[in-house]
Amino acid sequence: MEARPGREEGKGDMESFGARLHRAMDERGPLCVGIDPHPALLSRWGLDDDVAGLDRFARTVVDALGDRVAVVKPQSAFFERFGSQGVAVLESTIRQLRNLGSLVLLDAKRGDIGSTVQAYASAYLDPSSPMYVDAVTASPFLGVGSLAPMFELAAEHGGGVFVLALTSNPEGASVQRARGADGRSVAQTILDEISQLNAGAEPLGSVGAVIGATVGETGCDLSAVNGPLLAPGLGAQGATAADLRVVFGSALPAVLPAYSREVLGAGPDPDALRAAADRAVAECRAVLAMS
Ligand SMILES: O=C(O)c1cc(=O)[nH]c(=O)n1[C@@H]1O[C@H](COP(=O)(O)O)[C@@H](O)[C@H]1O
């Protein structure tokens, strides 16, 4: 098995996710590509909406982009809808990506009471799990503190957690921009708790925030987050790389732009997938370089 850049074996002695992500973005460019095998995409690629189609779709993306982009983000739901066989495809997709050196961010948006979050942490962030990934998305709406088992296991094994803050969907704002008794928005409260977890980390903390590229001005202070800012919503949901400037302002250097359908729609030709990813990196680099 090929060694992964910056990954050392052994409990507790791993380089942090923030450091590994920082280097991957430097070397491969600021881009996360999602693997979202929508039925419509399978059909456009000439594949059946079944486990074999799912497997072919995921393998094609991995072969085209696994040695090229910094982060690949499989969306768990599209695999789970095929039951245990779909989950087996997800596990094998994760393994292949890890061998090709891209960081794997599993988009599972998990969240629950702390004792159950402990089990989610074991599923995704414990190196002995078949579903072990570099980082996972998490939902903080049962309280950021309920995610502590994920933060702890991630810190122990060099993993990362991306916490939803201001999501790209229009329905998110009524909850996330609501203000508490101290006048802070829910999103700002989440970001402040992330800042505390990342305090002092260099070059970048391992707890990220998810802020959609579609949200416009955040009304939040992002200056202390000191962690990666995942920006989905580009392409298919209507945001462009230029929108990143409005959303993130002086926090642009920490932004990890994320595209799924916009890049995947170029498939199944591997060269076309690579060209779409290269275009996305170039567009985002041009904006991020202006910061
Ligand atoms: O956590 C995410 O990745 C996420 C957060 C968010 O606020 N908005 C959002 O679209 N996502 C995910 O990012 C992907 C966006 O896909 P496209 O719209 O095809 O680029 C989907 O897998 C979403 O589940």
The ligand as a Tripos MOL2 file, in Angstrom:
@<TRIPOS>MOLECULE
LIG
   24    25     1     0     0
SMALL
NO_CHARGES

@<TRIPOS>ATOM
      1 O1        -21.5770   19.6500    4.4580 O.co2     1 LIG1
      2 C1        -21.7000   19.7810    3.2380 C.2       1 LIG1
      3 O2        -20.8820   19.3020    2.4790 O.co2     1 LIG1
      4 C2        -22.7620   20.6640    2.7340 C.ar      1 LIG1
      5 C3        -23.1130   21.7230    3.5480 C.ar      1 LIG1
      6 C4        -23.9430   22.7230    3.0380 C.ar      1 LIG1
      7 O3        -24.1870   23.7300    3.6960 O.2       1 LIG1
      8 N1        -24.4160   22.6060    1.7690 N.ar      1 LIG1
      9 C5        -24.1180   21.5340    0.9740 C.ar      1 LIG1
     10 O4        -24.5460   21.5320   -0.1900 O.2       1 LIG1
     11 N2        -23.3370   20.5140    1.4690 N.ar      1 LIG1
     12 C6        -23.1060   19.2920    0.6580 C.3       1 LIG1
     13 O5        -22.2750   19.6580   -0.4460 O.3       1 LIG1
     14 C7        -22.7170   18.9660   -1.6350 C.3       1 LIG1
     15 C8        -23.1170   20.0060   -2.6680 C.3       1 LIG1
     16 O6        -23.3120   19.4060   -3.9000 O.3       1 LIG1
     17 P1        -23.4560   20.2610   -5.2500 P.3       1 LIG1
     18 O7        -24.5750   21.2100   -5.0270 O.co2     1 LIG1
     19 O8        -23.7500   19.2130   -6.2870 O.co2     1 LIG1
     20 O9        -22.1310   20.9400   -5.4730 O.co2     1 LIG1
     21 C9        -23.8300   18.0420   -1.2140 C.3       1 LIG1
     22 O10       -23.2660   16.7810   -0.9300 O.3       1 LIG1
     23 C10       -24.3710   18.6560    0.0560 C.3       1 LIG1
     24 O11       -24.8920   17.6760    0.9380 O.3       1 LIG1
@<TRIPOS>BOND
     1     1     2 2
     2     2     3 1
     3     2     4 1
     4     4     5 ar
     5     4    11 ar
     6     5     6 ar
     7     6     7 2
     8     6     8 ar
     9     8     9 ar
    10     9    10 2
    11     9    11 ar
    12    11    12 1
    13    12    13 1
    14    12    23 1
    15    13    14 1
    16    14    15 1
    17    14    21 1
    18    15    16 1
    19    16    17 1
    20    17    18 2
    21    17    19 1
    22    17    20 1
    23    21    22 1
    24    21    23 1
    25    23    24 1
@<TRIPOS>SUBSTRUCTURE
     1 LIG1         1 GROUP 0 **** ****
